[in-house]
Amino acid sequence: MPLQYYHRYTVPDHVKQKVLDVIDRNIHYLGPYTDALEAGLATRFQKKHAVTTNAGSGSLLLALHAMGIGPGDGVIVPTATYAGVAEAVVHAGATPVLAECEPDTGNLDFERIDAAWSPRTRAIILVHQYGHPADIDPFVALARDKGVWMIENCSHAFMAKYKGRPVGSFGHVGITAMSHKHLTVAGTGGAAFTDDDDLAHKMRMMRHHGNWGSTPDEMYNTRMFGYKMYLNEVQACVGAHQLDTMDEWIAARRRNAALYTQLLQRAGVPVEVTEEREYAWSSYLHFPLTTDRRNELRAYLNANGIEAKAHYVRPIHLHDAFQAKFGFERGMLPISERFCDRVMSLPVAPHVTEEDVQRVVDRIKAFFANA
């Protein structure tokens, strides 16, 4: 049987009944299930506020707007990540300043951040790549010393921990996506977390065209420019109930990742896996490995019924749109380029069994034995 990559989650009968309740209530958005999901997310991320949106990239865009980031501002972004991170910066009117990654984790490399710094820098977006937390403390100290905003992108790292504390709880704002991720809201969704009352208020307003209230005058008064970016109530209902399964699902991901690491190291094949740093507790949205034969190995696994992925084969500075707008060129960030040329991911989601992991490793061993 083919081994699928993404989690084949099910919606249990009691949640389906709650979805019917949403339909019967005729409250389509920003209702009681949105409130419940936001309360649960705020608790998980140890923040006062959680503001749900239609997507993780939407949450990031609202956070940038709420911070007042726009034309003339520079925002430091890792290049070895999802292009939507830098795209949100462009849509805010600011300039993404792309920076190098660590050669093993793919996370933003603090030791090389100076090359991206300038007097125009207003914010740092720290992406916890593949589920492994970045080394947060140095970035927090830098942001504080320089007086700039820090945003944590936790889309890969839901419930991951840095020194025992949830990622997303360190920066001024944390954001996450909720589609094909740890938490899947029956579609696409996102959320932003913050302790800042003003930022939370602005993001709530901007997700609904800059207006919201209980009276006609409040409902039809645009007090700031915004978007239509809220989550619908059916999705919030599914997400609110999935929060109860997160501990179990992430425990399964961690078991699978530990077994992959053990078996691959024992196999002696020419691949490198990222072992958790001493400060990190990864939630393993993906299980990445790097190898010089990434494309051939991935094709072999897929041909043999194992869905392997390569998520970011181009660093952001080599995407056509970014090259055309900013003049980026190959060679400007060589560590990230090499990482993106070599990284791929194996199925690690909760539906993956120990037998599946063993089968994947056996196929990897067979590939290199036959090479």
Buried (B, 14 or more C-beta within 10 A) or exposed (E): EEBBBEBEBEBEEEBEEBBEBBEEEEBEBBBBBBEBBBEBBBEBBBBEBBBBBBBBBBBBBBBBBBBEBEEEBBBBBBBBBBBBBBBBBBBBEBBBBBBBBBBBBBBBBBEBBEEBBEEEBBBBBBBBBBBBBBBBEEBBEBBEEEEBBBBBBBBBBBBBBBEEBBBBBBBBBBBBBBBEBBBBBBBBBBBBBBBBEEBBEBBBBBBBBBBBEEEEEEEEEEBEEBBEBBBBBBBBBBBBBBBEBBEEBBEBBBBBBEBBBEBBEEEEBEBBBBBBBEBBBBBBBBBBBBBEBBBEBBEBBBEBEBBBBBBBBBBBBBBEEBBEEBEBEEEBBEBBBBBBBBBBBBBBBBBBBEEBBEBBBEBBBEBBEEE
